[in-house]
């Protein structure tokens, strides 16, 4: 049955006459579907602009016309103008009479030297792109075509470099809320640290603090370079290897960090990691479980749900983490005083304390 040109007029065939009056209205628009379809092109538009150096060129020039940018970037004028107009439509540029300028969003996040640059993250965050074309097969068979575990250093090396500015900002802001500046001589263990933004947040905030930083060979060297550059090496021990296998001293640490690692490990291994963290902490010490969590109904936090799908598409064991799931892990390990914090938008941290068993739930 085709749609009525006048849906406000009830016809004999409408839902109003078959017990579902809330459907007796104009059909919903197709814009939502088109938004997803065009999202594919929008993503590659942004990738192309970053690869061509459009944002950096616009930042360095005082005057930006399509012709001047085309000459500087050595690309065709009309194709570049089309790309620039697309960036305007996406809110990454402004344009008046063929003069283009960056929006504040682009200045902050899409230039290489932006204060919270995500330029390097754009390509890496979705994981291997070919895995998305095989998502139906992955769901059908449970087998990921090219899981990142096949060459973890090759994947995570560029990714941790790309995420470092965002993670350091989150770490610093969390430290302000937890009062690290007023807590000297903290000892922190950062498991799967990447470039160690969470350990660095403690080291730069807490006077006299020290850190043990762990990650796999091929990634931990990036943390070493960062620590050396910040002149923090005298306060840091590096411990390469799998966070499931390295030695962790019992009752030694004030803070143990699991920064964006549980989502790749699955239920069993994540619980094991949290239990290891509990053993390593002093009485009263805190675990930080950092990630993009989904709400318990998996309906109201699209970012957390999509992050879970990214893990499903690209890892052997990973998936979505719900608040209920993570709180359950923490309680079973013996943690108490569990609280959820949001140091930056949609990026959450569970902070929980090692408390006497009699006071845990």
C-alpha positions in Angstrom: 0.0 0.0 0.0 1.5 3.3 -1.0 1.6 6.3 1.4 -1.4 8.5 1.3 -0.7 12.0 0.0 -2.8 13.3 2.8 -1.9 11.1 5.8 -3.8 13.4 8.2 -7.0 12.1 6.6 -7.8 8.7 8.1 -8.4 6.0 5.5 -9.9 2.6 6.0 -6.5 1.0 5.5 -4.6 3.0 8.1 -3.2 1.8 11.4 -5.8 3.9 13.2 -8.3 1.2 12.1 -6.1 -1.8 13.1 -5.3 -0.9 16.7 -2.1 1.1 16.2 -3.2 4.8 16.0 0.3 6.1 16.8 1.4 5.0 13.3 -1.4 6.9 11.7 0.7 9.8 10.6 3.2 10.9 7.9 6.0 8.3 7.6 9.3 9.3 9.2 11.9 11.0 6.9 14.7 9.1 5.3 17.3 11.7 6.5 18.5 9.3 9.2 19.4 6.6 6.7 21.0 9.2 4.4 23.0 10.5 7.3 24.6 7.1 7.8 25.2 6.6 4.1 26.8 10.1 3.7 28.8 9.5 6.9 31.0 7.2 4.9 31.9 10.1 2.5 32.2 12.5 5.3 34.8 10.4 7.0 36.9 10.1 3.8 36.5 13.8 3.2 38.1 14.5 6.5 40.9 12.0 5.9 41.6 13.6 2.5 41.8 17.0 4.0 44.3 15.9 6.7 46.3 13.8 4.2 46.6 16.8 1.8 47.6 19.2 4.6 44.6 21.5 4.1 44.1 22.4 7.8 47.8 23.0 8.4 48.1 25.1 5.3 45.0 27.2 6.3 46.4 27.7 9.8 49.8 29.0 8.5 48.3 31.4 5.9 46.9 34.8 6.7 44.7 34.8 3.6 43.2 31.6 2.2 41.5 31.5 -1.2 40.9 28.2 -3.1 43.4 29.3 -5.7 46.2 30.2 -3.2 45.6 26.9 -1.3 45.6 24.9 -4.5 48.9 26.4 -5.5 50.5 25.8 -2.1 49.2 22.2 -1.9 50.0 21.5 -5.6 46.5 20.2 -6.3 43.8 21.0 -8.9 41.8 24.1 -8.2 38.2 22.9 -8.8 38.6 19.6 -7.0 40.1 21.4 -4.0 37.3 24.0 -4.0 34.8 21.1 -3.9 36.7 19.6 -0.9 36.7 23.0 0.8 33.0 23.5 0.3 32.4 20.0 1.7 34.4 21.0 4.8 32.3 24.1 5.1 29.2 22.0 5.0 30.6 19.8 7.8 31.5 22.7 10.0 35.2 22.5 9.7 35.7 25.7 7.7 33.9 29.0 7.1 33.7 30.6 3.7 32.8 34.1 2.4 33.3 35.0 -1.2 35.9 32.3 -1.9 37.9 33.2 1.2 38.1 30.2 3.6 39.1 30.0 7.2 39.3 27.4 9.9 36.6 27.0 12.5 37.6 26.8 16.2 36.9 23.1 16.0 39.5 22.6 13.2 42.0 24.9 14.9 41.9 22.9 18.1 41.4 19.3 16.9 42.4 19.0 13.2 45.7 20.9 12.8 48.9 19.0 13.6 49.9 21.5 16.3 46.4 22.1 17.7 46.2 22.2 21.5 44.2 18.9 21.5 45.1 17.6 18.1 43.2 14.6 16.8 44.6 14.8 13.3 46.6 11.6 13.6 43.7 9.8 15.3 41.3 10.2 12.4 42.8 7.4 10.4 43.7 5.1 13.3 40.7 5.2 15.6 38.4 3.0 13.5 41.0 0.2 13.3 41.9 -1.5 10.1 39.4 -0.2 7.6 39.1 -3.4 5.7 37.6 -5.1 8.8 34.5 -2.9 8.6 33.8 -4.1 5.1 33.7 -7.6 6.5 31.6 -6.8 9.6 28.7 -9.0 8.5 31.0 -11.9 8.1 32.6 -11.3 11.5 29.2 -11.3 13.1 28.2 -14.4 11.2 31.3 -16.4 11.9 32.9 -14.8 15.0 36.2 -14.4 13.1 37.8 -11.0 12.5 39.5 -10.8 9.2 42.6 -8.9 10.4 42.5 -8.6 14.2 44.9 -6.0 15.6 46.4 -8.7 17.8 48.2 -10.1 14.7 50.7 -7.3 14.9 50.0 -5.3 18.1 53.0 -3.0 18.0 52.3 -2.0 14.4 48.7 -1.0 15.2 49.1 0.4 18.7 52.3 2.3 18.1 50.6 4.9 15.8 47.4 4.8 17.8 48.9 5.7 21.2 50.8 8.6 19.6 47.5 9.8 18.1 45.6 9.5 21.4 48.3 10.9 23.7 47.1 14.6 23.7 43.5 13.6 24.5 44.5 11.1 27.2 47.0 13.5 28.8 44.2 16.1 29.0 41.9 13.6 30.6 44.6 12.5 33.1 45.5 16.1 34.1 41.8 17.0 34.7 41.2 13.9 36.7 44.2 14.7 38.8 42.8 18.1 39.6 39.6 16.5 40.8 41.4 13.8 42.9 43.9 16.2 44.4 47.1 14.6 43.2 48.9 17.9 43.9 48.1 17.5 47.6 49.3 13.9 47.7 53.1 13.6 47.4 55.2 10.5 46.9 52.5 8.5 45.1 53.6 5.2 43.5 51.7 4.4 40.3 51.6 1.3 38.1 50.4 2.0 34.5 49.4 -1.2 32.7 49.2 -1.1 28.9 50.4 2.5 29.2 51.0 3.4 25.6 52.8 6.7 25.8 52.0 6.8 29.5 49.7 9.9 29.7 48.1 8.6 32.9 51.4 8.0 34.7 52.7 11.3 33.4 49.6 13.0 34.8 50.5 11.7 38.3 54.2 12.4 37.9 53.6 16.0 36.9 51.0 16.6 39.6 52.3 14.7 42.7 55.6 15.9 44.1 58.1 13.0 44.5 55.8 10.5 42.8 57.3 7.5 41.0 55.9 5.2 38.3 56.2 1.7 36.9 55.2 1.8 33.2 54.2 -1.3 31.3 53.5 -2.0 27.6 54.6 -4.5 24.9 57.9 -4.1 23.1 57.5 -1.8 20.1 55.1 0.4 22.1 56.9 0.9 25.4 59.8 2.6 23.6 57.4 5.4 22.8 56.7 5.9 26.5 60.5 5.9 27.1 61.0 8.7 24.6 58.2 10.8 26.1 59.4 10.3 29.6 62.9 11.3 28.6 61.7 14.3 26.7 59.8 15.5 29.9 62.9 14.8 32.0 61.0 12.3 34.2 63.2 9.3 33.7 64.8 9.3 37.1 61.3 8.6 38.6 60.2 5.9 36.3 60.8 2.1 35.8 59.9 0.5 32.5 58.5 -3.0 32.6 58.0 -4.4 29.1 55.7 -7.4 28.4 52.1 -8.5 28.6 50.1 -7.0 31.4 48.7 -10.5 32.0 52.2 -11.9 32.6 54.6 -9.3 34.1 55.4 -9.4 37.8 53.4 -7.1 40.0 54.4 -6.6 43.6 51.7 -7.1 46.2 50.5 -4.2 48.3 52.9 -1.7 46.8 51.1 0.9 44.7 48.9 3.9 45.5 47.4 4.0 42.0 47.0 1.3 39.3 45.8 2.5 35.9 44.0 0.4 33.3 43.7 3.0 30.6 41.5 1.9 27.6 42.6 -1.7 27.8 39.7 -3.6 29.2 37.6 -3.1 26.1 40.0 -5.3 24.1 40.3 -8.1 26.6 36.9 -9.6 27.1 35.1 -10.5 30.3 37.5 -13.2 31.7 40.8 -11.4 31.1 39.4 -8.0 32.2 38.4 -9.5 35.5 41.8 -11.1 35.9 43.5 -7.7 35.2 41.3 -6.0 37.8 42.1 -8.7 40.3 45.8 -8.3 39.7 45.5 -4.6 40.2 43.7 -5.2 43.5 46.6 -7.4 44.7 49.2 -4.8 43.7 47.5 -1.9 45.5 48.2 -0.8 49.1 45.2 -0.7 51.5 43.3 2.5 50.5 45.0 2.6 47.1 42.9 3.3 44.0 42.4 1.7 40.6 41.6 3.8 37.6 39.6 2.0 34.9 39.5 4.4 31.9 37.3 3.8 28.9 34.2 4.8 26.9 31.5 2.9 28.7 27.9 2.3 27.5 24.9 2.7 29.7 23.3 -0.4 31.0 20.4 -0.3 28.5 22.9 0.2 25.7 20.6 2.9 24.3 21.6 6.4 25.6 25.3 6.6 25.0 25.9 6.0 21.3 29.7 6.7 21.7 30.1 3.8 24.1 28.1 1.5 22.0 30.0 2.4 18.8 33.3 2.0 20.6 32.2 -1.6 21.5 31.3 -2.3 17.9 34.7 -1.0 16.8 36.3 -3.6 19.2 34.0 -6.3 17.8 35.1 -5.4 14.3 38.8 -5.4 15.0 39.8 -7.5 18.0 39.6 -11.2 18.9 38.0 -10.7 22.3 37.0 -7.1 22.6 33.5 -5.5 22.8 31.3 -3.1 24.6 31.7 -2.3 28.3 28.6 -1.4 30.2 28.6 0.4 33.5 27.0 -2.5 35.2 29.6 -4.9 33.8 32.6 -2.9 35.0 31.1 -2.2 38.5 30.5 -5.9 38.8 34.2 -6.6 38.1 35.3 -4.1 40.6 33.0 -5.4 43.4 34.0 -9.0 42.8 37.7 -8.1 43.0 37.0 -6.5 46.4 37.0 -2.8 45.5 34.8 -0.3 47.3 34.0 3.5 47.2 33.3 3.1 43.5 32.6 6.3 41.7 32.4 7.3 38.0 34.1 10.5 36.8 34.1 12.3 33.4 37.3 14.3 33.1 36.6 15.2 29.5 33.5 14.8 27.4 32.2 11.1 27.0 35.5 9.8 28.3 34.9 8.2 31.7 37.0 6.9 34.6 35.9 4.5 37.3 37.9 5.2 40.5 37.6 2.6 43.1 39.5 2.0 46.4 41.0 -1.1 47.9 39.1 -1.3 51.2 38.9 -3.9 53.9 36.7 -6.8 52.8 34.2 -6.1 55.6 33.3 -2.8 53.9 33.0 -3.9 50.3 29.7 -4.8 48.7 
